[in-house]
Amino acid sequence: MIPTLRHAAHFFNAKLWKPFIVPAWRAAAHAVIYHPRIMASIVGGCIAITAGIWWFVVSRRPTAEELERRRREHLTAHGRITDGFILEARTLDGRDSFPMENASREHTPEVLVYSYRVAGLTYNCAQDVSMLAEQVRGYRLDQPISVRYDPRHPGNSILVSETWSGLWQR
């Protein structure tokens, strides 16, 4: 049986592909070696295909804003709620942002620094709320807040999202 299989393999190797592939390979090698325009076309085509694949992969990668929005959506849907309090409210350039009670200083905060406790541990976190300005209007520093956190990773938490707010409004 084994000699028959070897004979069949030799037959298929020799009779089927050699008459077509070997002359074609030799003709292609001859064209590439003796005609530099064909070689340049092949190299250029390879570069174009590689650039197209790279662009496709990079363009499908989510942006940082998209990743943050997905994180907020996940915590809004699956996070647990606990009590906490705001430590400070700041703008991105470092200025203090005061509550809306003082009409002369109407700065909408862009970063909220807050603290909460889970299982006896205290977590101090900050959330960039610059994209959620409507959710943050009318906040109060002296009120308790609700914090949504991931039970598997309690340090992953939010104060506000597009559909939920843990801030007490006036």
C-alpha positions as CSV (number, residue, x, y, z in Angstrom):
1,M,0.0,0.0,0.0
2,I,2.8,2.4,0.9
3,P,4.6,2.1,-2.4
4,T,1.4,2.7,-4.2
5,L,0.8,6.0,-2.3
6,R,4.4,7.1,-2.9
7,H,3.9,6.4,-6.6
8,A,0.6,8.3,-6.6
9,A,2.2,11.3,-4.8
10,H,5.1,11.2,-7.3
11,F,2.7,11.1,-10.2
12,F,0.7,14.0,-8.9
13,N,3.8,16.0,-8.1
14,A,5.5,15.4,-11.4
15,K,2.6,15.1,-13.9
16,L,0.2,17.8,-12.7
17,W,2.1,20.9,-11.5
18,K,5.6,20.7,-12.9
19,P,4.6,21.2,-16.5
20,F,2.7,24.4,-15.5
21,I,4.5,25.9,-12.5
22,V,8.2,25.4,-13.4
23,P,8.0,27.2,-16.8
24,A,5.8,29.9,-15.4
25,W,8.2,30.5,-12.5
26,R,11.1,30.6,-14.9
27,A,9.3,33.1,-17.1
28,A,8.4,35.3,-14.1
29,A,12.0,35.2,-12.8
30,H,13.3,36.1,-16.3
31,A,10.8,39.1,-16.5
32,V,11.7,40.4,-13.1
33,I,15.5,40.2,-13.7
34,Y,15.6,41.6,-17.2
35,H,12.8,44.2,-17.0
36,P,13.2,46.6,-14.1
37,R,9.7,48.2,-14.8
38,I,8.0,45.0,-13.9
39,M,10.1,44.7,-10.7
40,A,9.2,48.3,-9.8
41,S,5.5,47.5,-10.5
42,I,5.6,44.5,-8.2
43,V,7.3,46.4,-5.4
44,G,4.9,49.3,-5.8
45,G,1.9,46.9,-5.7
46,C,3.2,45.3,-2.5
47,I,3.7,48.6,-0.9
48,A,0.2,49.8,-1.9
49,I,-1.4,46.6,-0.6
50,T,0.5,46.9,2.7
51,A,-0.5,50.5,3.1
52,G,-4.1,49.7,2.4
53,I,-4.2,46.9,5.0
54,W,-2.4,49.2,7.6
55,W,-5.0,52.0,6.9
56,F,-7.9,49.6,7.3
57,V,-6.6,48.3,10.7
58,V,-5.8,51.8,12.0
59,S,-9.0,53.4,10.9
60,R,-11.0,50.8,12.8
61,R,-9.3,51.4,16.1
62,P,-11.5,53.3,18.5
63,T,-10.5,56.7,19.7
64,A,-9.8,57.6,23.4
65,E,-13.1,59.4,23.6
66,E,-14.9,56.4,22.2
67,L,-13.2,54.1,24.8
68,E,-14.1,56.4,27.6
69,R,-17.8,56.6,26.4
70,R,-17.9,52.8,26.3
71,R,-16.5,52.6,29.8
72,R,-19.2,55.0,31.1
73,E,-21.9,53.0,29.3
74,H,-20.6,49.7,30.8
75,L,-20.6,51.2,34.4
76,T,-24.0,52.8,33.9
77,A,-25.5,49.4,32.9
78,H,-23.6,47.0,35.1
79,G,-22.0,49.1,38.0
80,R,-23.1,49.1,41.6
81,I,-23.9,52.3,43.5
82,T,-22.3,53.5,46.7
83,D,-22.1,56.8,48.5
84,G,-19.3,59.2,48.3
85,F,-18.3,62.9,48.4
86,I,-16.6,65.4,46.1
87,L,-13.2,66.5,47.3
88,E,-12.7,69.2,44.7
89,A,-13.9,70.5,41.3
90,R,-11.4,71.9,38.9
91,T,-11.0,73.1,35.3
92,L,-8.5,71.5,33.1
93,D,-6.0,74.4,33.4
94,G,-6.0,73.9,37.2
95,R,-8.3,76.7,38.4
96,D,-10.8,75.9,41.2
97,S,-14.4,75.6,40.0
98,F,-17.0,76.8,42.4
99,P,-20.6,75.6,42.7
100,M,-23.3,77.5,40.8
101,E,-24.5,79.2,44.1
102,N,-22.0,82.0,43.5
103,A,-23.2,83.8,40.4
104,S,-20.0,85.8,39.9
105,R,-18.0,82.6,39.5
106,E,-19.9,80.4,37.1
107,H,-17.2,78.0,36.1
108,T,-18.4,74.6,34.9
109,P,-16.0,72.0,36.3
110,E,-14.1,69.9,33.9
111,V,-12.6,67.5,36.4
112,L,-14.3,66.2,39.6
113,V,-12.2,64.6,42.3
114,Y,-14.2,62.4,44.6
115,S,-13.9,59.8,47.2
116,Y,-15.9,56.7,48.2
117,R,-15.6,53.5,50.3
118,V,-16.0,49.9,49.2
119,A,-15.4,46.9,51.5
120,G,-13.5,49.0,54.0
121,L,-11.2,50.6,51.4
122,T,-11.3,54.3,50.5
123,Y,-10.9,55.1,46.8
124,N,-9.9,58.6,45.6
125,C,-10.7,59.1,41.9
126,A,-11.2,61.8,39.3
127,Q,-13.4,62.0,36.3
128,D,-13.1,64.3,33.3
129,V,-16.6,65.7,32.9
130,S,-15.7,68.3,30.2
131,M,-17.8,66.4,27.6
132,L,-20.8,66.1,30.0
133,A,-21.2,69.8,30.9
134,E,-25.1,69.5,31.0
135,Q,-25.0,66.7,33.5
136,V,-22.7,68.7,35.9
137,R,-24.6,72.1,36.0
138,G,-26.0,72.9,39.4
139,Y,-23.8,70.5,41.5
140,R,-23.1,71.2,45.1
141,L,-19.9,70.4,47.0
142,D,-21.6,70.1,50.4
143,Q,-24.0,67.3,49.3
144,P,-23.3,63.5,49.3
145,I,-23.0,61.9,45.8
146,S,-23.7,58.5,44.4
147,V,-20.8,56.7,42.7
148,R,-21.2,53.8,40.2
149,Y,-18.3,51.4,40.4
150,D,-17.3,48.1,38.9
151,P,-17.6,45.3,41.5
152,R,-14.7,43.4,40.0
153,H,-12.4,46.5,39.9
154,P,-13.7,49.0,42.5
155,G,-11.3,51.6,41.4
156,N,-13.1,51.9,38.1
157,S,-15.9,54.3,38.8
158,I,-17.9,57.3,37.5
159,L,-20.0,60.1,38.9
160,V,-21.9,61.1,35.7
161,S,-22.5,59.6,32.3
162,E,-24.8,60.4,29.4
163,T,-27.8,58.8,31.0
164,W,-27.0,58.8,34.7
165,S,-25.9,61.3,37.3
166,G,-24.8,60.7,40.8
167,L,-24.6,64.4,41.6
168,W,-27.3,66.0,43.7
169,Q,-28.8,68.9,41.8
170,R,-30.0,72.1,43.3
